[in-house]
Amino acid sequence: MLQSIRDNSKGIIAKIIVGLIALTFALFGVESLVGLGSSEKPVATVNGEAVSTQELMRGVELQRRQILSQMGPDADPTMLDDNLLNRMVLESLIERSLLSQSVEKQGLYFSEEMLDQLIVNTPQFQVDGRFDRNQFEMVLRSAGFTPLTYRELLRLETLIDQERAGYVLSSFMTRPEIERIVSLDQQTRDFAYVNLPLLPILNQVSVTEEEIRARYDQNAAALQTEEQVILDYVLLEKVAFVDPEQVSDSEVESLYQQALAEFRSEELRDAAHILIEVDEQRDALAALARIQEVKLKLEEGEDFATLAQMYSDDIGSASEGGALGFMSREMLVGAFAETLFAMETVGSISEPFQTEFGYHLIKLEGVKQEEMPSRADLEMELRYEIAERDAERFYVEALERLADLSFSSADLVAPSEELGLEVMTSEAISRKGGTGLLGGHPRVLDAAFSQDVLRDRLNSLPIELDRERAVVVRLNQHQPSRQVTFEEARDSIELELITEVAKQQLRGQADAWLASFKNGEVPQDMSDEYSWVDITGVNRGAQDVSSEIRNAAFAMSSDQLPAFEVISLRNGNFALLRLDSVNRVEADLTEDEMAFMLSFLGSNQGQIEYEGRVQGLRQAATIERN
């Protein structure tokens, strides 16, 4: 509870930025705003502008924390793919750099007065409805910002949002376009398919040793192993210094009194809701119609909890009658927060409203003020907070000592013994990365293949994996790149050749049957094991049919029916399709529905155009990834 009180300020920056733009705030370091950097090699350059390793590592760590927070208290950090996180964050940083350059080139402007107004009107910077300088500085300080760096970040993100808004708000669609889209969306098709599996043919195909050898000889120069290293390392973790038993009662009392002085009671609202999702199976129009149907039942006196169990798509609350419990405004965002906290009467039910998840109805169940928990209730949390604060100091001291020891030692024995660390050994790591703790960190890779570690066989300096972990690495084994031997490559080449032959045979058979059907004939050599699977009345979002087959059926021309086509599937199989009929539906929209679709799809079209703009910036840019 105490942490949530303090987190009211810590989460504010992210909420402000999320409200302004779609980019993830956590990915971008302050360094990019104030020109801080280092002399180390950048992880990328965008039109000559560097993306630093420091920015990438900070972004990866914050993204990791965000994901783990969303996964809940039992989240396992080892489930995260560090290589994937690195790639995602790097691409986001590259995109941010492109957008920053774009708005600067266009000369977009946001006045100092408008920035002041944004800051002054931010509720999280206010006390009793008025801007408070002390509150403003406290919130920024808790998030690691100064007023200047926050102001520059806010300016940049607002300018980027201006460009995006120009696309989203200016794009539009016409009524005939909407009617055509709705008609296509509601169209269904009747078709059939025959699955043509590759495996039976694979089992019948063989290739000779001469063919395998010839393929190897043809590609031998390209068949190279990756240069790899195996590292010894010691890991220093801040968590090892967290010891709540060493915290005194006086420290606990002091922190509790501080929290008590900072505590501001918030209004909490108890709510239940019904959610109708917009997804592949139900478009926005269908979802709106369904939520209006539920609203009508409520107006006729039916029970909210019962209807939530019957209709709500929120599996977490539907079984509980839609109950969400008490929530503060800070726990919510967007239309949900605005709607819930605008409701005046306990027991009242909102009008339908839309969020990114779909359409909602809210019932206000109760209102109360949050109370400060007692010291006894917060005892362990207070102790851990103090212990973690102290651990930060101990960790920094140990990190400095580790740097001294690793520099002056000929191996990892002295650092490990003095600091009580275990010497561990990594899995093999290439210049592109690898698995395990070290394989996904760019700074580890830079150090592992540096002259000091690889050639001179020295200890590295401490490498910070994140703000709470650091490693020192040392070369255990170097595996230079070499040509793959025939024996090592033989089995994979054999499978490659067999698969090629089998696919050629299967495709040839499928094309022969396709030609027969197009000529109005039934192939005589098509055995009973290849039977048609009939599909009727399927729409574009149907989930009970393979998406590959469904999409292919909807892409087929309906000029002459029945129509036939052969498609290749991702699993290596083929499928023979027969399109029997296209069931068209005329769009029948009310004025309200048409107005909604014009607005919704117009904005959506604008977003697509903006994404095209971003893609164009990428294609025109000179981007180097190191």
ChimeraX attribute file (.defattr): number of C-alpha atoms within 10 A of each C-alpha:
attribute: neighborCount
match mode: 1-to-1
recipient: residues
	/A:1	11
	/A:2	18
	/A:3	13
	/A:4	11
	/A:5	16
	/A:6	15
	/A:7	15
	/A:8	13
	/A:9	20
	/A:10	19
	/A:11	17
	/A:12	20
	/A:13	21
	/A:14	14
	/A:15	15
	/A:16	16
	/A:17	18
	/A:18	16
	/A:19	11
	/A:20	16
	/A:21	17
	/A:22	11
	/A:23	17
	/A:24	16
	/A:25	19
	/A:26	20
	/A:27	21
	/A:28	22
	/A:29	20
	/A:30	17
	/A:31	15
	/A:32	17
	/A:33	15
	/A:34	12
	/A:35	8
	/A:36	12
	/A:37	15
	/A:38	11
	/A:39	6
	/A:40	11
	/A:41	14
	/A:42	19
	/A:43	18
	/A:44	21
	/A:45	18
	/A:46	20
	/A:47	14
	/A:48	11
	/A:49	15
	/A:50	18
	/A:51	23
	/A:52	24
	/A:53	20
	/A:54	20
	/A:55	22
	/A:56	28
	/A:57	23
	/A:58	21
	/A:59	26
	/A:60	27
	/A:61	21
	/A:62	20
	/A:63	20
	/A:64	19
	/A:65	14
	/A:66	12
	/A:67	14
	/A:68	17
	/A:69	12
	/A:70	10
	/A:71	12
	/A:72	9
	/A:73	8
	/A:74	8
	/A:75	13
	/A:76	10
	/A:77	13
	/A:78	9
	/A:79	8
	/A:80	13
	/A:81	14
	/A:82	23
	/A:83	17
	/A:84	12
	/A:85	19
	/A:86	20
	/A:87	14
	/A:88	15
	/A:89	24
	/A:90	24
	/A:91	15
	/A:92	18
	/A:93	25
	/A:94	21
	/A:95	18
	/A:96	20
	/A:97	19
	/A:98	20
	/A:99	23
	/A:100	15
	/A:101	17
	/A:102	17
	/A:103	17
	/A:104	14
	/A:105	9
	/A:106	9
	/A:107	10
	/A:108	14
	/A:109	13
	/A:110	13
	/A:111	9
	/A:112	11
	/A:113	9
	/A:114	11
	/A:115	16
	/A:116	11
	/A:117	11
	/A:118	11
	/A:119	19
	/A:120	17
	/A:121	14
	/A:122	15
	/A:123	14
	/A:124	22
	/A:125	22
	/A:126	17
	/A:127	14
	/A:128	7
	/A:129	11
	/A:130	12
	/A:131	17
	/A:132	15
	/A:133	13
	/A:134	12
	/A:135	15
	/A:136	20
	/A:137	15
	/A:138	17
	/A:139	23
	/A:140	20
	/A:141	14
	/A:142	16
	/A:143	17
	/A:144	13
	/A:145	17
	/A:146	16
	/A:147	12
	/A:148	11
	/A:149	16
	/A:150	18
	/A:151	16
	/A:152	15
	/A:153	21
	/A:154	19
	/A:155	18
	/A:156	20
	/A:157	20
	/A:158	19
	/A:159	23
	/A:160	22
	/A:161	17
	/A:162	18
	/A:163	16
	/A:164	21
	/A:165	17
	/A:166	13
	/A:167	20
	/A:168	19
	/A:169	15
	/A:170	11
	/A:171	19
	/A:172	16
	/A:173	17
	/A:174	10
	/A:175	12
	/A:176	10
	/A:177	12
	/A:178	18
	/A:179	17
	/A:180	14
	/A:181	15
	/A:182	19
	/A:183	16
	/A:184	17
	/A:185	16
	/A:186	18
	/A:187	19
	/A:188	21
	/A:189	20
	/A:190	18
	/A:191	25
	/A:192	19
	/A:193	22
	/A:194	17
	/A:195	17
	/A:196	23
	/A:197	17
	/A:198	18
	/A:199	13
	/A:200	11
	/A:201	16
	/A:202	18
	/A:203	11
	/A:204	9
	/A:205	14
	/A:206	15
	/A:207	12
	/A:208	10
	/A:209	11
	/A:210	9
	/A:211	13
	/A:212	22
	/A:213	17
	/A:214	12
	/A:215	16
	/A:216	20
	/A:217	12
	/A:218	11
	/A:219	11
	/A:220	16
	/A:221	11
	/A:222	10
	/A:223	16
	/A:224	13
	/A:225	14
	/A:226	16
	/A:227	16
	/A:228	21
	/A:229	23
	/A:230	19
	/A:231	23
	/A:232	20
	/A:233	23
	/A:234	24
	/A:235	19
	/A:236	26
	/A:237	20
	/A:238	19
	/A:239	14
	/A:240	11
	/A:241	18
	/A:242	21
	/A:243	15
	/A:244	18
	/A:245	10
	/A:246	11
	/A:247	16
	/A:248	11
	/A:249	10
	/A:250	9
	/A:251	12
	/A:252	21
	/A:253	15
	/A:254	12
	/A:255	16
	/A:256	20
	/A:257	12
	/A:258	11
	/A:259	17
	/A:260	15
	/A:261	9
	/A:262	11
	/A:263	15
	/A:264	13
	/A:265	12
	/A:266	15
	/A:267	15
	/A:268	19
	/A:269	23
	/A:270	18
	/A:271	21
	/A:272	24
	/A:273	23
	/A:274	29
	/A:275	26
	/A:276	25
	/A:277	25
	/A:278	20
	/A:279	12
	/A:280	12
	/A:281	13
	/A:282	16
	/A:283	16
	/A:284	20
	/A:285	15
	/A:286	14
	/A:287	21
	/A:288	21
	/A:289	14
	/A:290	17
	/A:291	24
	/A:292	17
	/A:293	11
	/A:294	22
	/A:295	21
	/A:296	12
	/A:297	14
	/A:298	14
	/A:299	10
	/A:300	9
	/A:301	8
	/A:302	13
	/A:303	12
	/A:304	22
	/A:305	20
	/A:306	15
	/A:307	18
	/A:308	25
	/A:309	18
	/A:310	14
	/A:311	17
	/A:312	26
	/A:313	18
	/A:314	17
	/A:315	11
	/A:316	11
	/A:317	19
	/A:318	23
	/A:319	15
	/A:320	14
	/A:321	19
	/A:322	28
	/A:323	20
	/A:324	16
	/A:325	13
	/A:326	16
	/A:327	19
	/A:328	16
	/A:329	15
	/A:330	16
	/A:331	11
	/A:332	13
	/A:333	13
	/A:334	11
	/A:335	14
	/A:336	18
	/A:337	15
	/A:338	12
	/A:339	15
	/A:340	22
	/A:341	16
	/A:342	10
	/A:343	16
	/A:344	10
	/A:345	12
	/A:346	14
	/A:347	13
	/A:348	12
	/A:349	21
	/A:350	17
	/A:351	13
	/A:352	17
	/A:353	16
	/A:354	19
	/A:355	14
	/A:356	9
	/A:357	13
	/A:358	19
	/A:359	22
	/A:360	24
	/A:361	26
	/A:362	24
	/A:363	23
	/A:364	20
	/A:365	18
	/A:366	14
	/A:367	17
	/A:368	14
	/A:369	11
	/A:370	16
	/A:371	11
	/A:372	16
	/A:373	12
	/A:374	10
	/A:375	17
	/A:376	10
	/A:377	12
	/A:378	16
	/A:379	14
	/A:380	14
	/A:381	17
	/A:382	24
	/A:383	23
	/A:384	18
	/A:385	18
	/A:386	21
	/A:387	19
	/A:388	18
	/A:389	13
	/A:390	17
	/A:391	22
	/A:392	18
	/A:393	13
	/A:394	15
	/A:395	21
	/A:396	13
	/A:397	11
	/A:398	17
	/A:399	22
	/A:400	11
	/A:401	15
	/A:402	24
	/A:403	17
	/A:404	14
	/A:405	21
	/A:406	23
	/A:407	17
	/A:408	13
	/A:409	13
	/A:410	13
	/A:411	18
	/A:412	22
	/A:413	15
	/A:414	16
	/A:415	23
	/A:416	19
	/A:417	11
	/A:418	11
	/A:419	15
	/A:420	11
	/A:421	17
	/A:422	15
	/A:423	16
	/A:424	12
	/A:425	15
	/A:426	18
	/A:427	16
	/A:428	19
	/A:429	24
	/A:430	21
	/A:431	15
	/A:432	13
	/A:433	18
	/A:434	19
	/A:435	15
	/A:436	14
	/A:437	15
	/A:438	23
	/A:439	20
	/A:440	22
	/A:441	23
	/A:442	21
	/A:443	19
	/A:444	22
	/A:445	19
	/A:446	14
	/A:447	20
	/A:448	27
	/A:449	19
	/A:450	15
	/A:451	12
	/A:452	16
	/A:453	20
	/A:454	20
	/A:455	12
	/A:456	10
	/A:457	16
	/A:458	21
	/A:459	26
	/A:460	22
	/A:461	20
	/A:462	23
	/A:463	19
	/A:464	19
	/A:465	23
	/A:466	16
	/A:467	13
	/A:468	16
	/A:469	16
	/A:470	20
	/A:471	21
	/A:472	25
	/A:473	30
	/A:474	27
	/A:475	23
	/A:476	15
	/A:477	13
	/A:478	16
	/A:479	14
	/A:480	11
	/A:481	12
	/A:482	12
	/A:483	13
	/A:484	17
	/A:485	13
	/A:486	15
	/A:487	8
	/A:488	10
	/A:489	15
	/A:490	17
	/A:491	12
	/A:492	12
	/A:493	17
	/A:494	20
	/A:495	15
	/A:496	14
	/A:497	19
	/A:498	20
	/A:499	20
	/A:500	13
	/A:501	17
	/A:502	22
	/A:503	21
	/A:504	12
	/A:505	16
	/A:506	19
	/A:507	20
	/A:508	12
	/A:509	14
	/A:510	20
	/A:511	15
	/A:512	12
	/A:513	21
	/A:514	22
	/A:515	15
	/A:516	14
	/A:517	17
	/A:518	13
	/A:519	9
	/A:520	10
	/A:521	11
	/A:522	13
	/A:523	13
	/A:524	8
	/A:525	8
	/A:526	12
	/A:527	8
	/A:528	7
	/A:529	9
	/A:530	13
	/A:531	13
	/A:532	15
	/A:533	12
	/A:534	12
	/A:535	16
	/A:536	12
	/A:537	13
	/A:538	21
	/A:539	20
	/A:540	18
	/A:541	18
	/A:542	15
	/A:543	12
	/A:544	9
	/A:545	12
	/A:546	10
	/A:547	13
	/A:548	13
	/A:549	20
	/A:550	22
	/A:551	14
	/A:552	15
	/A:553	26
	/A:554	19
	/A:555	9
	/A:556	14
	/A:557	14
	/A:558	14
	/A:559	7
	/A:560	10
	/A:561	12
	/A:562	16
	/A:563	19
	/A:564	22
	/A:565	20
	/A:566	19
	/A:567	17
	/A:568	15
	/A:569	14
	/A:570	8
	/A:571	8
	/A:572	13
	/A:573	16
	/A:574	20
	/A:575	19
	/A:576	21
	/A:577	25
	/A:578	24
	/A:579	23
	/A:580	19
	/A:581	17
	/A:582	17
	/A:583	13
	/A:584	13
	/A:585	14
	/A:586	12
	/A:587	17
	/A:588	11
	/A:589	14
	/A:590	9
	/A:591	9
	/A:592	9
	/A:593	15
	/A:594	16
	/A:595	12
	/A:596	14
	/A:597	22
	/A:598	18
	/A:599	16
	/A:600	15
	/A:601	18
	/A:602	20
	/A:603	20
	/A:604	19
	/A:605	19
	/A:606	22
	/A:607	19
	/A:608	15
	/A:609	16
	/A:610	19
	/A:611	14
	/A:612	12
	/A:613	15
	/A:614	18
	/A:615	13
	/A:616	11
	/A:617	16
	/A:618	16
	/A:619	10
	/A:620	10
	/A:621	13
	/A:622	12
	/A:623	17
	/A:624	15
	/A:625	12
	/A:626	9
